Amino acid sequence: MSGTKAADPAALACASAGSGERPMRADARRNYERLLREAGAAFAERGADDVSLEEIARRSCVGIGTLYRHFPTRQALLEAVYRDQVETLARQATDFLSWESAGEALHAWLRAMMAFGVTKKSLNKALLETIGKQSELLTSSGLVLRQCTAQLLERAQQAGAARGDVQGTDLLRLVHGMMLACDYSQSDPEQPERMLAMVLAGLMPEPADGPGTAPSEAPAAR
């Protein structure tokens, strides 16, 4: 574990988004945020390929022209939703880092990652087919998620609330694997939570005497 001070997750996410855009009027900002929110919800419900832009505009209570002013193409909307959700996760990570219980903060982060995975799964497929794995969006977003996970894990390890031999990449791959295994099937909606509970139990540090060993005997009185 490194002793260097890590970057703030939210600041890292904002830096990856760039700062060259002109500020929006308040009403335009509200429409923009509503479109992102409704698009993210629709993609989570049915997948990024099965929701029309007209439906997203209707759900957002704006005209299709307003949607196109903010997002000239479907691709622009997909990228904006993905980036917005990563930035939201980074802000959550910053909040979790202030929690008194480092173990509870790590558990909350993994649950947030699972929730993100619902939308991320369909968005990932669409983005990989268009901009590719090495694109700025996917590489910078991956960096943010790795940084957040590493900081929360290291804090939990220092507090004795997580095993010292676990790495951040282990947790990211476990969450990804759980998402693939569960596929959020409606036939067993409780499965993701059960699997996450097993992962959280496996993160707990082992007793000092090790698994399966009997407690040491008290020294004999002299």
Secondary structure, DSSP 8 states (H G I E B T S, - for coil): ---S----HHHHHHHHH-S-S----HHHHHHHHHHHHHHHHHHHHH-TTS--HHHHHHHTTS-HHHHHHH-SSHHHHHHHHHHHHHHHHHHHHHHHTT-S-HHHHHHHHHHHHHHHHHHHHHHHHHHHHHT-TTSHHHHHHHHHHHHHHHHHHHHHHHTTSS-TT--HHHHHHHHHHHHHHHTT-TT-TTHHHHHHHHHHHHHS---TT-TT----------
